[in-house]
Amino acid sequence: MKKLFAFLVTISCIGCNLKDNCSYLEPIDLKDGLHVSTLEKNSLNKVVFDIINQDICSGKYGNIHSLLVIENNNLVIEQYYNGWVRDRVHFLASNTKSVTSFLIGKAIEQGKIKDVNQKVLSFFPEYAAMEKDTLKQQVTIKNLLTMTAGLKWDDETQLHILQYSDNRLEVAITQSMDTIPGTKYAYSSANSIILSEIIKKTTGQDIAKFAGKNLFEPLGIKEYEWSSRNGIYDSYGGLKLKPRDIAKFGLLHLNKGKWEDKTIISEKWIEETLSPYIEINHPFYSCYQWQMAKTDLGFNVWFIPGNGGQIINIVPSLNMVVLINADNRNIPKENRLPLEKLMQDIIKIHPKLSQL
């Protein structure tokens, strides 16, 4: 009877958040395409992780929802905190931008778009006919992807205009020019709106439908939410996915476009996506809606930062993907440790770094 009770308790807790139990929980094989293992089996430092795990549970990093780590193609850490559960979709915030970038690459591979050097206004003759600014006529898809379009834009003060506009494309594409395209990094969510509307123009599908066929379905992603307004999707921050599915997206990039021995997108596109294009500020560089950082450890890492604490981090030198989901939007930075420190600490479970 006692064994039966213990079994029932175990089954009932699969997928739930054990808020008062901050011990390491072995990932469960859900047959969803992610191979699972344990820290011990992968020779990773559990002592280091236990310390990090306790810090997360105690709130030192704010309101963390999930931490997933893939090493050597195995999910070795899958922890949920503060009431979060594995089957709940999480907002990606600006991680969404990298999905938009991926889909541009897919449209190019399918011949819907010629290449990243195509002029943006060539897709929108209705705006090109009115545009007299010769600088804007030079803006390319690559400029949008690398945040070097030269459009005069400030997310801090203008994002709300984009969010609540009945015509997001018009808001994005009619901005005046600030600099010569390709010469200066300037973060802009408006770029992603233009990119997703290019996808719609060239494929005949909105970005959500195009993603469903060309990204979500191949990765076995069955549940997602993507907000839109008047038929224009929030391609800069409106996607929601389950944490395991977000981790799949990171792993797809680590494995250079392959998923379960199938090529979802070409290695060439992944290499192009992760190539540093322009320095943001040392040691950070802009790629195609990803950022690259040069570390003091002798290798580079690639990551996507999102509002509230969404981070997808790939570390090719360690064959590792780290995913953090959080909601620190209302927690002042002085009241928590930065997630950059969490990222720096979590990779120290790897045997190459465990002595640092």
C-alpha positions in Angstrom: 0.0 0.0 0.0 2.8 2.4 0.9 4.5 1.7 -2.5 1.3 2.4 -4.3 0.8 5.7 -2.5 4.4 6.7 -3.3 3.8 5.8 -7.0 0.6 7.9 -7.1 2.4 10.9 -5.6 5.2 10.6 -8.1 2.8 10.5 -11.0 0.7 13.4 -9.8 3.8 15.6 -9.5 5.1 15.0 -13.1 5.0 18.5 -14.7 4.2 20.3 -11.5 6.4 22.9 -9.8 7.8 21.7 -6.5 8.2 25.1 -5.1 9.4 23.9 -1.7 11.7 21.3 -3.2 14.7 23.0 -4.9 16.6 19.8 -5.5 17.8 18.7 -8.9 15.0 17.0 -10.9 16.0 14.7 -13.7 14.5 15.7 -17.1 11.7 13.5 -18.3 11.7 11.9 -21.8 8.5 13.2 -23.4 9.3 11.7 -26.8 9.2 15.3 -28.2 12.5 15.1 -30.0 14.6 16.2 -27.1 17.0 13.5 -25.8 17.3 13.5 -22.0 20.1 12.7 -19.6 21.4 13.7 -16.2 24.2 15.9 -14.9 26.0 12.8 -13.6 25.7 10.9 -16.9 27.1 13.8 -18.8 29.9 14.3 -16.3 28.6 17.8 -15.4 29.2 19.3 -12.0 26.1 18.8 -9.9 27.6 20.5 -6.8 28.0 23.8 -8.8 24.4 23.4 -10.1 23.0 22.8 -6.6 24.4 26.1 -5.4 23.0 28.0 -8.5 19.6 26.2 -8.0 19.4 27.3 -4.4 20.2 30.9 -5.4 17.4 30.8 -8.0 14.9 29.3 -5.5 15.8 32.0 -2.9 15.0 34.7 -5.4 18.5 36.1 -5.8 17.9 36.3 -9.6 14.4 37.6 -9.3 11.3 35.9 -10.7 12.8 33.0 -12.7 10.3 30.7 -14.4 12.5 28.1 -16.0 16.1 27.0 -16.6 16.9 24.5 -19.3 20.3 23.3 -20.3 21.2 21.1 -23.2 24.7 19.6 -23.3 26.0 17.3 -26.0 22.5 17.1 -27.5 21.0 16.0 -24.2 18.6 17.9 -22.0 20.3 17.7 -18.6 18.6 20.4 -16.7 14.9 21.2 -16.8 13.9 23.2 -13.7 10.7 25.3 -13.1 10.3 27.9 -10.5 7.7 30.3 -8.9 4.7 28.3 -10.0 5.7 27.8 -13.6 5.0 24.4 -15.3 6.5 22.7 -18.4 3.2 22.7 -20.4 2.6 26.4 -20.2 3.6 28.6 -23.0 6.0 31.4 -22.1 6.3 34.8 -23.7 9.6 35.1 -25.7 9.6 38.9 -25.8 12.4 39.9 -28.2 13.5 36.3 -28.7 10.7 36.4 -31.2 13.0 38.5 -33.5 15.3 35.6 -34.0 12.4 33.5 -35.2 11.5 36.2 -37.7 15.1 36.2 -38.9 15.1 32.4 -39.3 11.9 32.6 -41.4 13.5 35.2 -43.7 16.3 32.7 -44.3 13.7 30.0 -45.1 11.9 32.3 -47.6 15.3 32.9 -49.3 16.0 29.2 -49.5 12.6 28.6 -51.1 13.3 31.3 -53.7 10.6 33.6 -52.4 13.2 36.2 -51.7 16.3 36.6 -53.8 18.8 37.4 -51.1 19.4 39.7 -48.1 20.7 42.4 -50.3 17.3 43.1 -51.8 16.1 46.7 -51.2 13.3 46.8 -48.7 11.2 49.3 -50.6 11.1 47.0 -53.6 8.6 44.9 -51.7 6.4 47.8 -51.0 5.8 49.8 -54.1 2.9 51.6 -52.4 5.4 53.3 -50.1 8.3 53.4 -52.6 6.4 55.7 -54.9 6.0 58.3 -52.1 9.6 58.0 -50.8 12.0 60.7 -51.8 14.7 60.0 -49.3 17.6 58.4 -51.3 19.0 56.9 -48.0 15.9 55.0 -47.3 15.9 53.7 -50.9 19.2 52.0 -50.0 18.0 50.0 -47.0 18.3 46.3 -47.5 16.9 43.2 -45.7 20.4 42.7 -44.3 20.3 46.1 -42.7 17.0 45.2 -41.0 18.4 41.9 -39.8 21.6 43.5 -38.3 19.9 46.5 -36.8 21.7 48.9 -39.1 18.8 50.1 -41.2 19.5 53.7 -40.3 15.9 54.5 -39.5 15.3 57.1 -36.7 13.8 54.9 -34.0 13.9 54.5 -30.2 12.3 51.5 -28.7 12.1 53.1 -25.3 9.9 56.0 -26.5 8.3 54.6 -29.6 7.5 50.9 -29.1 4.1 51.7 -27.6 3.2 53.5 -30.8 4.0 50.4 -32.8 2.1 48.1 -30.4 -1.1 50.0 -30.6 -1.1 51.2 -34.2 -3.8 50.0 -36.5 -1.1 49.9 -39.3 2.1 48.7 -37.8 3.8 48.5 -41.2 3.2 52.1 -42.0 4.5 53.2 -38.6 7.7 51.2 -39.2 8.4 51.9 -42.8 7.6 55.7 -42.8 10.2 56.6 -40.2 12.7 59.2 -41.2 16.3 58.3 -41.8 19.0 59.0 -39.1 22.2 57.4 -40.5 23.6 55.8 -43.6 22.3 52.2 -43.8 24.9 49.6 -42.7 27.0 52.0 -40.7 25.5 52.2 -37.2 23.9 49.8 -34.8 20.5 51.0 -33.5 18.1 48.5 -31.9 14.7 48.6 -33.5 11.6 46.5 -33.1 10.2 48.2 -36.1 12.7 46.3 -38.3 11.0 43.0 -37.4 7.5 44.3 -38.5 9.0 45.2 -41.9 10.7 41.8 -42.2 7.5 39.8 -41.3 5.5 41.8 -43.9 8.2 41.0 -46.5 7.5 37.3 -45.7 3.8 37.9 -46.2 4.3 39.7 -49.5 6.6 37.0 -50.9 5.1 33.8 -49.6 1.4 34.8 -49.5 1.2 33.6 -45.9 1.3 35.6 -42.7 4.4 34.9 -40.5 2.5 32.6 -38.1 1.3 30.3 -40.9 4.7 30.3 -42.6 6.4 29.5 -39.2 3.9 26.7 -38.6 4.9 24.9 -41.8 8.6 25.7 -41.9 9.7 25.7 -38.3 7.1 24.6 -35.7 6.0 21.5 -37.5 9.5 20.2 -38.3 10.5 20.6 -34.7 7.4 19.0 -33.3 6.1 22.2 -31.8 2.3 21.7 -31.5 1.3 24.6 -29.3 2.0 28.3 -29.6 0.5 31.7 -29.4 1.3 34.7 -31.5 -0.4 38.0 -31.1 -1.4 40.2 -34.0 -3.2 43.4 -34.7 -5.2 44.0 -37.9 -3.5 41.1 -39.5 0.0 42.2 -38.8 1.8 39.9 -36.3 3.9 41.1 -33.4 7.1 39.7 -35.0 9.3 41.6 -32.6 8.0 40.2 -29.3 4.6 38.5 -29.5 5.4 34.8 -29.7 4.8 32.3 -26.9 6.2 28.8 -26.8 6.7 26.1 -24.2 10.2 26.3 -22.7 11.2 22.9 -24.1 10.2 24.1 -27.6 12.2 27.3 -27.2 15.2 25.2 -26.2 14.7 23.2 -29.5 15.0 26.4 -31.4 18.4 27.1 -29.7 19.6 23.6 -30.4 18.6 23.9 -34.0 21.1 26.8 -34.3 23.8 25.0 -32.3 23.5 22.0 -34.7 23.7 24.3 -37.7 20.2 23.9 -39.0 19.8 20.1 -38.4 17.1 18.5 -36.4 17.1 14.7 -35.9 19.3 14.3 -39.0 17.0 16.4 -41.1 18.1 19.7 -42.5 15.5 22.3 -41.5 17.5 25.2 -42.8 20.9 25.3 -44.5 24.2 25.4 -42.5 25.1 28.3 -44.7 22.2 30.4 -43.4 23.0 29.5 -39.8 26.6 30.5 -40.3 25.5 33.8 -41.9 23.0 34.4 -39.1 25.7 34.0 -36.4 28.4 35.9 -38.2 29.2 39.2 -36.3 28.3 42.1 -38.6 28.9 45.3 -36.5 30.1 46.0 -33.0 27.4 47.2 -30.6 29.8 47.9 -27.7 32.7 45.8 -26.7 32.5 42.8 -26.4 29.1 42.6 -28.0 28.4 42.3 -31.8 25.2 42.3 -33.8 24.4 39.3 -36.0 21.1 38.5 -37.7 18.8 39.2 -34.7 21.3 37.4 -32.5 24.2 38.9 -30.6 27.7 37.5 -30.2 29.8 38.1 -27.1 33.6 37.6 -26.8 34.2 36.0 -23.4 37.3 36.1 -21.2 37.3 32.3 -21.4 38.7 32.2 -24.9 35.5 31.4 -26.8 32.5 33.2 -28.1 28.8 32.8 -27.1 25.7 33.7 -29.0 22.5 34.9 -27.3 19.2 36.6 -27.7 18.1 38.9 -24.9 14.4 39.5 -24.3 12.5 41.8 -22.0 11.9 40.5 -18.5 14.7 38.0 -18.6 14.3 35.8 -21.7 17.6 34.5 -22.8 18.5 31.8 -25.4 22.3 31.2 -25.2 24.3 28.9 -27.4 27.9 28.0 -26.6 29.4 26.0 -29.5 32.7 25.5 -27.7 30.9 23.6 -24.9 28.3 22.1 -27.2 25.7 23.7 -24.9 22.4 25.5 -25.0 21.1 27.5 -22.0 17.5 28.8 -21.8 16.3 31.2 -19.1 12.7 32.3 -18.9 11.7 34.9 -16.3 9.5 37.9 -15.5 11.7 40.5 -14.0 9.9 43.4 -15.6 8.8 44.8 -12.3 11.8 43.9 -10.2 14.4 46.7 -10.0 17.9 45.6 -11.0 19.3 46.7 -7.6 17.0 44.1 -6.0 18.4 41.1 -7.8 21.5 39.6 -9.4 21.9 40.1 -13.1 21.0 37.2 -15.3 24.3 37.6 -17.1 25.9 36.3 -13.9 23.5 33.3 -13.9 24.5 32.6 -17.4 28.2 32.9 -16.6 27.8 30.6 -13.6 25.6 27.9 -15.2 28.2 27.1 -17.9 30.7 26.3 -15.1 29.0 23.0 -14.6 30.9 21.9 -17.7 34.1 20.0 -16.9 36.1 22.4 -19.0 35.2 25.3 -16.7 34.3 23.7 -13.4 37.7 24.7 -11.9 37.1 28.5 -12.6 
